[in-house]
Amino acid sequence: MTTAVESPRRNRGRGHRSPLASFGLHAALLVASVIAVFPVLWVLLTSLKPAKYATTTDFVKETTLENYTGLLEDTPFLTWFGNSLLVAALTTLLGVFIASTTGYAVSRFRFPGKRGLMWTLLITQMFPVAVLIVPIYNIMATMGLLNEPAGLVITYLTIAVPFCAWMMKGFFDTIPMEIDESGQVDGLTPFGTFWKLILPLAKPGIAVTAFYSFITAWGEVAYASAFMVGDENMTLAGGLQKFVNQYGAQWGPMTAASVLIAVPAAIVFLFAQRHLVTGMSAGAVKG
């Protein structure tokens, strides 16, 4: 009778990868990182080059800040920047308030038309800008809101609020009803319960809502170009189009403006990210 001697097999851990698989994974991540970073790096380096080298690969030749100084001194960029900042800030504040209160009401209360309201919020997201721009333009013209920041704010709220209200509703659904009941026992009104107990636990959802509302208003082009005219009223979306004409593009000022435009968006993202982590920790402890 023969006894088969089997060599012991090496047990691999769950996260263990072979050298070849590890090399392939890191190579893919490196390629993806280069693809993601290259356009941003190209814009930044082009903004630091003289106009004669704008379309060349001489990225570090004759580095200069003349594109930034010319942009700030010779164009109404600061006016466009201020207009965009005003519109984006109002859209963010109103968007967070409306989406939060709507999401909480739909999550916690039963009222006539609740189902129809949710369907309306969902359906409004299905229409593209090309379909809505003409009717919204006519409505704004009738109300006298063309060429007014308020008109753009209202328009951007129609984009941001439906999505954010659905998102906030789903987030409020995860917060236990016992917290609302404890607020009622303490004598709080429904709005008091929402403001003092529920809203502090909803910081992750509020952070995402604020970021989405800001980016919607900050980077939108179609409505801003159609509704606003005149350098004193234009936002960045309409103003940057002045750097492009049928004969070519002014790459220096345009890339410099792109870098400056990205700064507020990056700041808002960092702010939202910080509060996102903080809100999750607070919600885990209090819930």
C-alpha positions in Angstrom: 0.0 0.0 0.0 1.5 3.3 -1.1 1.1 6.5 0.7 0.8 9.6 -1.4 2.8 12.5 0.0 1.3 15.8 -0.9 3.3 18.9 -0.7 1.6 21.6 1.4 0.0 24.4 -0.5 0.7 27.9 0.4 -2.5 29.6 1.5 -2.9 33.0 0.1 -4.6 35.8 2.1 -7.8 37.4 0.9 -5.9 40.5 -0.2 -2.9 38.8 -1.6 -2.0 39.4 -5.3 0.7 37.9 -7.4 3.6 40.2 -8.5 2.2 40.3 -12.0 -1.3 41.3 -10.9 0.1 43.9 -8.6 2.3 45.4 -11.4 -0.7 45.5 -13.7 -2.9 47.2 -11.1 -0.3 49.9 -10.3 0.4 50.5 -14.0 -3.3 51.0 -14.7 -3.6 53.4 -11.7 -0.6 55.3 -12.9 -2.0 55.6 -16.5 -5.4 56.7 -15.1 -3.7 59.3 -12.9 -1.7 60.8 -15.8 -4.8 61.0 -17.9 -6.8 62.7 -15.2 -4.0 65.2 -14.2 -2.6 66.1 -17.6 -5.4 68.4 -18.8 -5.3 70.4 -15.5 -1.5 70.6 -15.6 -1.6 71.7 -19.3 -4.0 74.5 -18.5 -1.8 75.6 -15.5 1.4 75.6 -17.5 -0.1 77.3 -20.5 -1.3 80.1 -18.3 2.3 80.7 -17.3 3.6 80.9 -20.9 3.8 83.9 -23.3 1.2 84.0 -26.1 3.7 83.0 -28.7 4.3 79.7 -26.9 0.7 79.0 -26.0 0.2 76.1 -28.4 3.7 74.6 -28.1 5.1 72.0 -25.8 7.7 74.5 -24.3 6.0 74.3 -20.9 8.8 75.9 -18.9 10.2 78.4 -21.4 10.0 82.1 -20.5 7.6 81.6 -17.6 5.6 84.8 -17.0 2.5 86.1 -15.1 1.5 88.5 -17.8 -1.6 86.4 -18.6 -2.9 86.9 -15.1 -2.0 90.6 -14.9 -3.5 91.3 -18.3 -6.7 89.3 -17.4 -7.2 91.3 -14.1 -6.2 94.7 -15.4 -7.5 94.8 -19.1 -10.7 92.8 -18.9 -13.9 92.9 -16.7 -12.9 89.5 -15.2 -13.3 90.6 -11.6 -16.8 91.9 -12.4 -17.7 88.5 -14.0 -16.2 86.7 -11.1 -18.2 88.7 -8.6 -21.4 88.1 -10.5 -20.8 84.4 -10.6 -19.9 84.3 -6.9 -23.1 86.1 -6.0 -25.3 83.8 -8.1 -23.5 80.7 -6.9 -23.7 81.7 -3.2 -27.4 82.5 -3.3 -28.1 79.3 -5.2 -26.2 77.3 -2.6 -27.9 78.9 0.4 -31.4 78.7 -1.0 -30.8 75.3 -2.6 -29.7 73.8 0.7 -32.6 75.3 2.6 -35.3 74.3 0.1 -33.9 70.8 -0.5 -33.5 70.1 3.2 -36.9 71.2 4.2 -38.6 69.5 1.3 -36.7 66.2 1.9 -37.5 66.3 5.6 -41.2 67.0 4.9 -41.5 64.2 2.4 -39.6 61.8 4.6 -41.5 62.4 7.8 -45.0 63.6 7.0 -48.0 62.4 5.1 -50.0 65.0 3.1 -52.2 65.2 0.0 -50.1 65.3 -3.1 -47.0 63.8 -1.6 -46.6 61.2 -4.3 -47.3 63.7 -7.0 -44.7 66.0 -5.6 -42.0 63.3 -5.6 -42.9 62.3 -9.2 -42.8 66.0 -10.2 -39.3 66.4 -8.7 -38.2 63.2 -10.6 -39.7 64.1 -13.9 -38.2 67.6 -14.0 -34.8 66.1 -14.1 -35.5 64.3 -17.3 -35.7 67.4 -19.6 -32.5 68.6 -21.2 -31.4 72.2 -21.2 -32.2 72.6 -24.9 -35.9 71.9 -24.3 -36.2 74.1 -21.2 -34.2 77.2 -22.2 -36.9 78.8 -24.4 -39.9 78.4 -22.0 -37.7 79.5 -19.0 -36.5 82.5 -21.1 -40.1 83.5 -21.8 -41.0 83.2 -18.1 -38.1 85.3 -17.0 -38.9 87.9 -19.7 -42.5 88.1 -18.5 -41.3 88.5 -14.9 -38.7 91.1 -15.8 -35.8 88.9 -14.5 -33.7 88.8 -17.7 -30.3 90.2 -17.2 -30.8 90.0 -13.4 -28.9 87.7 -10.9 -32.3 86.7 -9.4 -33.3 85.2 -12.7 -30.3 83.0 -12.9 -30.6 82.0 -9.2 -34.2 80.9 -9.8 -33.2 79.0 -12.9 -30.4 77.2 -11.2 -32.7 76.2 -8.3 -34.9 74.4 -10.8 -31.9 72.3 -11.6 -30.4 71.7 -8.2 -33.4 71.4 -5.9 -35.2 68.4 -7.5 -32.1 66.2 -7.3 -31.0 67.4 -3.9 -34.5 67.0 -2.4 -34.6 63.4 -3.5 -31.1 62.9 -2.0 -32.0 64.6 1.3 -35.2 62.6 1.5 -33.2 59.3 1.3 -30.7 60.6 3.9 -33.5 61.6 6.3 -35.0 58.2 5.9 -31.9 56.7 7.5 -32.3 58.8 10.7 -34.4 57.0 13.3 -37.9 58.3 14.0 -37.2 58.0 17.7 -35.2 61.3 17.5 -38.3 63.1 16.2 -40.4 61.6 18.9 -37.9 62.7 21.6 -38.2 66.2 20.3 -42.0 66.1 20.5 -41.7 64.9 24.1 -39.4 67.8 24.9 -42.1 70.2 23.5 -40.3 71.1 20.2 -42.4 72.0 17.2 -41.8 70.0 13.9 -39.6 72.8 12.6 -37.8 73.0 16.0 -37.2 69.2 15.8 -35.9 69.5 12.3 -33.6 72.5 13.1 -32.2 71.4 16.5 -32.1 67.6 16.3 -32.3 66.3 12.7 -30.3 68.9 10.8 -27.1 68.4 12.9 -27.2 64.7 12.0 -27.7 65.5 8.3 -24.3 67.2 7.8 -23.1 64.7 5.2 -26.2 65.2 3.1 -26.1 69.0 3.5 -22.4 69.0 2.5 -23.2 67.1 -0.8 -26.2 69.3 -1.4 -24.2 72.5 -1.0 -21.4 71.3 -3.2 -23.8 70.2 -6.0 -25.8 73.5 -5.8 -22.6 75.5 -6.0 -21.1 73.6 -8.9 -24.4 73.8 -10.8 -24.4 77.6 -10.6 -20.7 78.1 -10.9 -20.1 76.0 -14.0 -23.4 76.4 -15.9 -23.0 78.0 -19.4 -26.2 77.7 -21.5 -28.6 79.7 -19.3 -26.0 82.3 -18.3 -25.1 83.0 -21.9 -28.8 83.3 -22.9 -30.1 85.3 -20.0 -27.2 87.8 -19.3 -25.8 90.5 -21.6 -23.4 93.3 -21.0 -20.0 93.2 -19.3 -21.5 94.5 -16.0 -24.1 91.7 -15.8 -22.3 88.8 -17.3 -21.1 85.8 -15.3 -17.9 83.9 -16.0 -19.7 81.5 -18.4 -20.6 84.4 -20.7 -17.5 86.4 -20.2 -15.0 83.7 -21.1 -16.6 83.4 -24.5 -15.1 86.8 -25.4 -11.7 85.2 -25.6 -12.9 83.0 -28.5 -13.9 84.3 -31.9 -14.1 83.0 -35.5 -10.4 83.7 -36.0 -8.9 81.9 -33.0 -8.7 81.8 -29.3 -6.7 83.8 -26.7 -5.2 80.8 -24.9 -3.2 82.8 -22.4 -6.1 84.8 -20.8 -8.5 81.9 -21.1 -6.2 79.4 -19.3 -5.4 82.0 -16.6 -9.1 82.6 -16.1 -9.6 78.8 -15.9 -7.1 78.5 -13.1 -8.7 81.3 -11.1 -12.2 79.9 -11.7 -11.1 76.6 -10.3 -10.0 78.1 -7.0 -13.5 78.7 -5.5 -14.7 75.3 -6.6 -11.7 73.7 -4.9 -12.3 75.6 -1.7 -15.9 74.6 -1.6 -15.0 71.0 -2.2 -12.5 71.0 0.6 -15.0 72.6 2.9 -17.7 70.1 2.0 -15.3 67.2 2.4 -14.2 68.3 5.9 -17.8 68.6 7.0 -18.7 65.3 5.3 -16.3 63.4 7.5 -17.2 65.4 10.6 -20.9 64.9 10.0 -20.5 61.1 9.6 -18.6 60.9 12.9 -21.2 63.1 14.7 -24.1 61.0 13.3 -22.5 57.8 14.3 -22.0 59.0 17.9 -25.4 60.6 18.4 -27.5 58.1 16.5 
